[in-house]
Amino acid sequence: MLRNSLTRVLQIRYPIIQGGLAYVANGRLAAAVSSAGGLGQVGAAGRTPEAFREQIHVAKSLTDKPFGVNIPVSRHTDNSPYIQVALEEAANIVSVSLSAGDPRPFVPGLKAAGLKVLLVVATVRQARRAQEAGADILICEGFEAGGHDSPLENTVFTLVPQVAEIAEVPVVAAGGVASGRQIAAAFMLGAQGVQMGTRFVATVECEAHERYKDLLVQAGDDGTVVLERTLGVSTRVLKNDYVAAALDVERADPSGLKLRPLMTGERNRLAAIEGRTDEGYLYAGQSVGLISSVVPAGQAIEQIVEETRAALGHSSEYGAWL
Ligand SMILES: Cc1cc2nc3c(=O)[nH]c(=O)nc-3n(C[C@H](O)[C@H](O)[C@H](O)COP(=O)(O)O)c2cc1C
């Protein structure tokens, strides 16, 4: 156990959070992460509210440990049914992590229900606003991360220490992390823990298709690429032929209009869930180069915790491992 402000707020053993993972953050994965001492999260993205609730029930049936949910707030969709599910299921859920759009309207209701609110930020300005809105934890997501990143492209190495300067609540580093020495580094940067996404996709419990997991294992440090900048976001995905063609379209049409139909959620689902990996895109972070096998989530956490202990040594003030 490592006691610090993050583990205390979330009532977890290790300062490791499994990020929301569109389509593939299933209840079994969340339960496995939480049972191993981290914070698992059931993802709303890619699910109907009913399917979201079902996966929360799966997680509840598999662990008595706290877990969270992730709801990427978007101004293009009605987020309230997902918020409602989180509120109705609140008893066993410790956190609600809101990402993407403006989460502020939802924060007071969630906090009033006793939930901890984790807000994903990519700039110091967003961090200030998130704090003002009542965030219990700031997830600092860098450009290294898999999925949708901020167009400003701040990296964890620069973002975390700047947010740590102004933070009055625990800070979490997200993006590119898949090893213990990076957790140790995150502590040095001023974070109290990490959030990992890609590492947890390549686990036995994750419902991602086996082909997706294999591609993550095979990919090296040059395995990802960013697209959708023309649409005002940075989306980090695995390189494949589908993505190469989409990038050609994006280069030829800087308005982004021709790219948009190629980047639908359905194209992600086909590749990630059905394993038709040449017919869509697969989110992955730069951490992919550090992932060499598909293992149970608990094993991944144990290994990373051991690596963190080794990196920190036993005398460090961060090394109060019990
Ligand atoms: C497959 C995948 C799907 C993701 N979907 C979401 C999502 O629905 N909501 C969200 O807040 N973040 C999402 N993210 C970002 C992760 O929660 C996390 O912050 C990120 O993966 C950290 O970087 P890493 O992949 O290098 O570990 C996704 C990331 C991946 C890899």
The ligand as a MOL file (V3000), in Angstrom:
LIG
                    3D

  0  0  0     0  0            999 V3000
M  V30 BEGIN CTAB
M  V30 COUNTS 31 33 0 0 0
M  V30 BEGIN ATOM
M  V30 1 C -8.6540 2.7330 -26.2070 0
M  V30 2 C -8.7290 4.0560 -25.5100 0
M  V30 3 C -9.9560 4.6590 -25.3450 0
M  V30 4 C -10.0640 5.8380 -24.5950 0
M  V30 5 N -11.3060 6.3550 -24.3400 0
M  V30 6 C -11.4400 7.3300 -23.4200 0
M  V30 7 C -12.7300 7.7180 -22.9700 0
M  V30 8 O -13.7600 7.2000 -23.3870 0
M  V30 9 N -12.7980 8.7000 -22.0190 0
M  V30 10 C -11.6670 9.2980 -21.5120 0
M  V30 11 O -11.7830 10.1680 -20.6360 0
M  V30 12 N -10.4340 8.9560 -21.9440 0
M  V30 13 C -10.3010 7.9610 -22.8520 0
M  V30 14 N -9.0460 7.5470 -23.2170 0
M  V30 15 C -7.8630 8.1190 -22.5160 0
M  V30 16 C -7.5030 7.2620 -21.2750 0
M  V30 17 O -8.5070 7.3290 -20.2990 0
M  V30 18 C -6.1550 7.6490 -20.6360 0
M  V30 19 O -6.1700 8.9400 -20.1160 0
M  V30 20 C -5.0190 7.5070 -21.6340 0
M  V30 21 O -5.1440 6.2840 -22.2950 0
M  V30 22 C -3.6630 7.5840 -20.9640 0
M  V30 23 O -2.6430 7.4090 -21.9050 0
M  V30 24 P -2.0190 5.9630 -22.2580 0
M  V30 25 O -2.9380 5.3370 -23.2320 0
M  V30 26 O -0.6880 6.2560 -22.8560 0
M  V30 27 O -1.9290 5.1840 -20.9790 0
M  V30 28 C -8.9020 6.4290 -24.0450 0
M  V30 29 C -7.6650 5.8490 -24.2830 0
M  V30 30 C -7.5530 4.6820 -25.0050 0
M  V30 31 C -6.1930 4.0510 -25.2120 0
M  V30 END ATOM
M  V30 BEGIN BOND
M  V30 1 1 1 2
M  V30 2 1 2 3
M  V30 3 2 2 30
M  V30 4 2 3 4
M  V30 5 1 4 5
M  V30 6 1 4 28
M  V30 7 2 5 6
M  V30 8 1 6 7
M  V30 9 1 6 13
M  V30 10 2 7 8
M  V30 11 1 7 9
M  V30 12 1 9 10
M  V30 13 2 10 11
M  V30 14 1 10 12
M  V30 15 2 12 13
M  V30 16 1 13 14
M  V30 17 1 14 15
M  V30 18 1 14 28
M  V30 19 1 15 16
M  V30 20 1 16 17
M  V30 21 1 16 18
M  V30 22 1 18 19
M  V30 23 1 18 20
M  V30 24 1 20 21
M  V30 25 1 20 22
M  V30 26 1 22 23
M  V30 27 1 23 24
M  V30 28 2 24 25
M  V30 29 1 24 26
M  V30 30 1 24 27
M  V30 31 2 28 29
M  V30 32 1 29 30
M  V30 33 1 30 31
M  V30 END BOND
M  V30 END CTAB
M  END
